[in-house]
Amino acid sequence: MIFTKSRHWAYEQEWRIFNATGDISVQYDAKALKAIYLGIKMEDKLKLDVLRVFKNTPVEVCEMRRMTGTFQFGRPRRIQ
């Protein structure tokens, strides 16, 4: 499934891709992909798979972080 955020955030031109089965193929312009943000509950094995796919590419891979004691997210940490 592919989602975008609320229209309020449209200026970010962000797409969100969620897949619970692992068998999705998405066509996109590789030059348009700037960064990937991994969710805080993403399994380590899947994170490693993403890192392998985008190794030696200009795509930034970042990991979301939860702020201690709140329900907010902190600044994503770049991991590749």
LOMARBA-153560 format. One record per residue (C-alpha): residue number from 1; residue in three letters; y, x, z. Coordinates in Angstrom, 2 decimals. Layout:
residues N
+-----+-----+---------+---------+---------+
|   n | res |      py |      px |      pz |
+-----+-----+---------+---------+---------+
| NUM | ALA |       Y |       X |       Z |
...
+-----+-----+---------+---------+---------+
//
This chain:
residues 80
+-----+-----+---------+---------+---------+
|   n | res |      py |      px |      pz |
+-----+-----+---------+---------+---------+
|   1 | MET |    0.00 |    0.00 |    0.00 |
|   2 | ILE |    3.48 |    1.26 |   -0.76 |
|   3 | PHE |    6.52 |    0.17 |    1.24 |
|   4 | THR |   10.20 |    0.94 |    1.46 |
|   5 | LYS |   12.40 |    0.65 |    4.51 |
|   6 | SER |   14.95 |   -2.06 |    5.17 |
|   7 | ARG |   17.75 |   -2.38 |    2.59 |
|   8 | HIS |   20.09 |   -1.12 |    5.33 |
|   9 | TRP |   18.52 |    2.32 |    4.83 |
|  10 | ALA |   18.37 |    2.15 |    1.02 |
|  11 | TYR |   20.75 |    5.12 |    0.68 |
|  12 | GLU |   17.88 |    7.36 |    1.88 |
|  13 | GLN |   15.86 |    6.47 |   -1.24 |
|  14 | GLU |   12.65 |    6.75 |    0.77 |
|  15 | TRP |    9.19 |    5.44 |   -0.12 |
|  16 | ARG |    6.46 |    4.93 |    2.44 |
|  17 | ILE |    2.80 |    5.12 |    1.49 |
|  18 | PHE |    0.13 |    3.88 |    3.89 |
|  19 | ASN |   -3.57 |    4.11 |    3.18 |
|  20 | ALA |   -6.37 |    3.36 |    5.59 |
|  21 | THR |   -9.22 |    4.04 |    3.17 |
|  22 | GLY |   -8.28 |    7.42 |    1.66 |
|  23 | ASP |   -9.00 |    6.31 |   -1.91 |
|  24 | ILE |   -5.51 |    5.73 |   -3.28 |
|  25 | SER |   -4.04 |    7.46 |   -6.29 |
|  26 | VAL |   -0.28 |    7.24 |   -6.69 |
|  27 | GLN |    1.52 |    8.32 |   -9.86 |
|  28 | TYR |    4.90 |    9.94 |   -9.21 |
|  29 | ASP |    7.30 |   12.49 |  -10.64 |
|  30 | ALA |    6.40 |   15.70 |   -8.76 |
|  31 | LYS |   10.03 |   16.88 |   -8.96 |
|  32 | ALA |   11.13 |   13.77 |   -7.04 |
|  33 | LEU |    8.97 |   14.53 |   -4.00 |
|  34 | LYS |   11.04 |   16.52 |   -1.50 |
|  35 | ALA |    9.26 |   15.99 |    1.83 |
|  36 | ILE |    6.32 |   14.35 |    3.55 |
|  37 | TYR |    6.59 |   13.09 |    7.13 |
|  38 | LEU |    3.32 |   12.85 |    9.03 |
|  39 | GLY |    2.97 |   10.15 |   11.68 |
|  40 | ILE |    2.57 |   10.99 |   15.35 |
|  41 | LYS |   -0.89 |    9.43 |   15.51 |
|  42 | MET |   -2.23 |   11.03 |   12.32 |
|  43 | GLU |   -5.57 |   12.76 |   12.78 |
|  44 | ASP |   -5.52 |   16.57 |   12.68 |
|  45 | LYS |   -8.09 |   16.67 |    9.87 |
|  46 | LEU |   -5.86 |   14.53 |    7.66 |
|  47 | LYS |   -2.83 |   16.67 |    8.51 |
|  48 | LEU |   -4.76 |   19.76 |    7.42 |
|  49 | ASP |   -5.72 |   18.02 |    4.17 |
|  50 | VAL |   -2.06 |   17.25 |    3.42 |
|  51 | LEU |   -1.05 |   20.83 |    4.28 |
|  52 | ARG |   -3.71 |   22.18 |    1.89 |
|  53 | VAL |   -2.59 |   19.93 |   -0.96 |
|  54 | PHE |    1.07 |   20.93 |   -0.64 |
|  55 | LYS |    0.59 |   24.62 |    0.18 |
|  56 | ASN |    2.58 |   26.84 |   -2.19 |
|  57 | THR |    4.77 |   23.94 |   -3.32 |
|  58 | PRO |    8.45 |   23.28 |   -2.59 |
|  59 | VAL |    7.52 |   20.08 |   -0.70 |
|  60 | GLU |    8.41 |   20.18 |    3.00 |
|  61 | VAL |    5.73 |   18.83 |    5.32 |
|  62 | CYS |    7.13 |   17.60 |    8.62 |
|  63 | GLU |    5.54 |   16.08 |   11.69 |
|  64 | MET |    7.19 |   13.22 |   13.57 |
|  65 | ARG |    7.70 |   13.70 |   17.32 |
|  66 | ARG |    8.18 |   11.16 |   20.08 |
|  67 | MET |   11.00 |   11.77 |   22.54 |
|  68 | THR |    9.64 |   12.08 |   26.08 |
|  69 | GLY |   10.26 |    9.04 |   28.24 |
|  70 | THR |   11.51 |    6.81 |   25.40 |
|  71 | PHE |   10.23 |    4.78 |   22.50 |
|  72 | GLN |   12.38 |    6.77 |   20.08 |
|  73 | PHE |   11.42 |    9.52 |   17.70 |
|  74 | GLY |   12.88 |   12.99 |   17.92 |
|  75 | ARG |   13.84 |   15.22 |   15.05 |
|  76 | PRO |   10.80 |   15.85 |   12.84 |
|  77 | ARG |    9.32 |   19.33 |   13.12 |
|  78 | ARG |    8.74 |   21.17 |    9.85 |
|  79 | ILE |    5.18 |   22.51 |    9.75 |
|  80 | GLN |    5.12 |   23.77 |    6.16 |
+-----+-----+---------+---------+---------+
//
